[in-house]
Amino acid sequence: MDSMSAWILAIMDKLGLAGVTLMMFLENVFPPIPSELIMPMAGFWSAMGNMNIIAVIIAGTAGSVLGALPLYYLGTVFDEKRLYALTEKYGKYLLIKPSDITNATLWFNKHGKAVVFFGRMIPAIRSLISIPAGMNRMPILPFLVLTTLGSAIWTTLLAYAGYVLGANYEQVAEFIAPISKGVAVVVGLVLVVVAFLRIRSVFLIKIDKK
């Protein structure tokens, strides 16, 4: 067991469900702590009889949603240019590159509010997608609803995988990676269909006017 895994287990052993919530909160604002390790370990801990699996999922989801809020409000205060400058200067301490901010912003601008939901299941953007949501002044209630739903699905998958795999929880990443890629593909296909229907609708309206 590596030092990160040992630290996570120590936190869960001492704080229980509050530790799961705390770590999932930190995972959003401090990416070096991955949810792909936290939740499977919590699932494994649950399988050992130390915590209830449903409570683990709720605690993990709560931490993920709470962790998304600081990034959302960060986006309401700073524009992309200022955030780019900040990450260029301090991002190395959080393992965040300026390009990460740019990519998350491009995703949001291209795909709209739906990416707040689907993005919570795509590791590369799951935390940072909250920033452009704030930049674009997405209403807080829809943001919270979509973030909660997406986070709940993601934490359930990870926790249940850890519960089933038991001591082999470290293998979860191998199973989750294809799921994340599948989500990205599905999102792309849905958006293509939506774009096609919109274009078709505009075209039909123009024909009717003629």
Secondary structure as GFF3:
##gff-version 3
##sequence-region A 1 210
A	DSSP	alpha_helix	3	15	.	.	.	ID=ss1
A	DSSP	alpha_helix	17	29	.	.	.	ID=ss2
A	DSSP	alpha_helix	35	47	.	.	.	ID=ss3
A	DSSP	alpha_helix	53	77	.	.	.	ID=ss4
A	DSSP	alpha_helix	80	90	.	.	.	ID=ss5
A	DSSP	three_ten_helix	91	93	.	.	.	ID=ss6
A	DSSP	alpha_helix	98	111	.	.	.	ID=ss7
A	DSSP	alpha_helix	114	118	.	.	.	ID=ss8
A	DSSP	three_ten_helix	119	121	.	.	.	ID=ss9
A	DSSP	alpha_helix	130	135	.	.	.	ID=ss10
A	DSSP	alpha_helix	140	165	.	.	.	ID=ss11
A	DSSP	three_ten_helix	166	171	.	.	.	ID=ss12
A	DSSP	alpha_helix	172	209	.	.	.	ID=ss13
###
